[in-house]
Amino acid sequence: MVLLVLAVNVAASLIPSARADTPGRPVRIVALGDSLTAGFGLGPGEALPVVLERLLKAAGTSVEIQNAGVSGDTTGGGLARLDWAVPDGIEAVIVALGANDMLTGQDIGRAERNLDAILGRLKARNISILLAGMRASRSLGDDYANAFDRIYPTLAQKHGVLLYPFLLEGVVLDPKLNQQDGIHPTAEGVRRIAERMLPSVVQLVALATARTVGTAR
C-alpha cells in the first residue's frame, strides 16, 4: 500500500496545479459502465467510482467521479444514453462497457462499432478518456474470445486514448474476491481493482487538467 501511495503521489505531481477556469475546482469524471461500475450487490460507498474517488482524494488529487453504471447495460445501451449520462461540463470519462455484450455472445463487430462511436463522440467534445478493457471467457471459443479481446487495444490506438487493459485484472476467478455469482467483485475485490487502476486514473486526471488549461488559454 505504501508503494501504491508513493506511485500515485509521483504521478499526481505531474498534474498542473492551477486550473485556468476555476482554480482548485475538482476534475469532473463520469464512470460509464455496467453492473461492475454500478456496484451490483455492494453497499453504499463500495462501488468502484466511489472507491476510486476516495483513493484519489487521499493522494491529494481533487476529483468528483459520477457513477453512470447501469446493471445489465451493453455497449449499445451506453451509446444510447451517452449524451445524458455524460452531461456538459464533464472533463473525463472512464468507459467500462462490453462485459454484457461478451457474456450474451453478441456480435463482436456491433460491440466494436458501439465503442468506436462512444469514443469518437467523447473526443469530439474534447473529453479525456480512459478505456477499461474486458476479456472474453474462453468458454465462448478461441475465435470469439481472441476477436473480442482485440477490440479494446485496437480502439485505444485508433482514438489515441488511455487504455487499462482488463478491468478485472487480479480479481477475476478468485472466489475470495467475487460474490457468489462468480462475476461481480466483493467490496474487497473492488478495492483491489481500484488500487490497480489508480495510476491510470491519475494519468486521466492529468490529461483532463492539461486539456482544460490549454483550452482556456
N, C-alpha and C positions, 0 to 999 in steps of 0.2 A: 504494500500500500504506500509506503514511503517513496519508493521508486516511482510509482504511478503519479503521486502528487508532484514530485520533482519534475518529471517529464512534462506534465501539464503546465506547471509554472513556467518552465522554459518556453514551451510553445505559446503560452499566453503572453509572454513578454514580447512576442512578435506582433501582437495586436496593437494597432495605432491607439494611442492613449486619448486622443481628442476626437470627438465627433463633430463634424462640421455643422450639423443641423442643430442638435441639442446635446451639448457636452454632458457625459455621464448617463445619458439615456440608454437603457438596456437594448441590446440587439434583439430584434423580434424574429423568432423562428417558429415555423409550423412543422410538426412531425405528421406527415401524410402517410397513413398506413392502414393496416387491418387490425385484427384482434391482438397481434403481437405488439402493436403500438398502443392500442386502446387499453390494454391491461386486463384482458379476459381472466376472470377467476381470482383477481387480486384485490386487495383492499385499497382504501384511499391512500394516496401518496406512494403507491408501489408500481405504478405504470412507468414504462421506460422514459417517456418525456419528462415526467416529474423527477425521476432519479437523475437523469442527465442534467437537468436544470440545477438540482441541488448540488451535484458534484462540481459543476462549473462555477457556481457561486462560491462554493467552499474554496475553490482555487483562485478566487478573485476576479472571475470573468462575469460581467454583468449581462444577463440574458433573460428573456422570457420565452419559454417554449410552450406553444399551444398544442394540445393533444387533439389531432384531427384523425385519430384512428377509429375505424368503424369495423366491428366484428363481421366477418364474412365477406368483406369487400375484396374486389378483384381490381386488376389494372383498369378494366373498363369502368368500374364504379368510381375509381379515383379520378379518372379523366372526366367523367360526367359531373362530378361535384367540385372540380378543381377551382373554379372561379370563386365560389363562396367559401370553400374550405381554406383558401389562401387569399384573404382579403387584401385590399390596398394597404400599404404600409409595412407589409412583411418583407424582411430583408434576406431571409434564408429559409430553405426548406430541406428537410430530411425526407427523401422519398423511399418508403419501405413497403413496396407493393409487389405482388406476384406469387406469394405463397399459396393463396387460394386458387389462382389460375393453375398452378402446378398440381395441387392436391386433387383437383377435379379433372385433371388431364385436358385442360382447354388447349386450343390451338396455339402453338408457340408463336407463330407469325403474328397472330392477333395481339397476344400479350406484348410482344416487342413493339408493334405499332402503337399500342396504347401508351407504353412507357416513353417511346420516342416522342409522341405528341405532348405528353406531360412535360418532359424536359424542354422541348422546344418552346412551349408556351411560357414556362417559367423563365427561361433565358430571355425571351422577348420582353419580359417585364423587368429585366435587369436584377433578377433574384439569384443569389448564390445557391448552389445545390450540392448536397451530399446524397449520392445514390447508394442505398443499402441493399446489397445483393442477397439473393436467395439461391439455394442449391436444391436440385430435384432429388427426390427419393430414387434410389437405383431400382426399386421395385417397378418403376414405370418403364424400365428398359433402357439400355445404354444409349440408344439413338436419341430417344426423347430427352433423357437426362443431360446428355452432353450438349444437345442443341439448346436446351433451356439454360444451362449454366453459362453458355456463351453470351446470352442476352446482355447481362449487366456490364462486363468489361467492354463489350462492343459499343454499347450506347454511351458509356462513360467516356470512352475515347472519342467517339463521334462528336459529342457535345462539349468535350473539354471540362467535365465536372469531376469533383472528388468522388472516389469510389471506396466504400467499405465493403470488401468482397462478399462477406457472408454474415448476415445479421445474427445468426445463432451460433457463431463460432465459439467453441469451448463449452457449449451448453447442450446442444442437440444430442439426443440419445442417452444422456446421463439421467437416470431415474431420480437421482437425488436433487436434480436441478429443474425437473419438469413436473407438472401436475399429473394427475392420474391418467389424463388422456394421452400423455406422451408427446404432446405437441406444444402446449403452452408452458412457458417457463414459470417457475415459482418466483416468489419475491427475491430469493437468493439468486436464482438464475438470472433475473432481470438485472440485479446488481452487478453480476459478473459481466453481462452484456454491456451495461453502461460503462463499466470500467475499461473494457476493451475498446469501446467506441470513442471514449473521451478525447484522445488525441486527435482523431479525425474531426470531431465536432469543434474542437478548438481551432483547427485549420479552417473550418467552415466559417466560424465567427470572424476570424482574421480576414478572410476573403470578403465577407459581407461588410465589415467595417471599412476596409480599404476602398471597396467599391462605392460605399455611401459617401466617404470623404472625397473621393475623386470626382464623383458626380456633382457634388456641391460646389466644387472649385470653379 
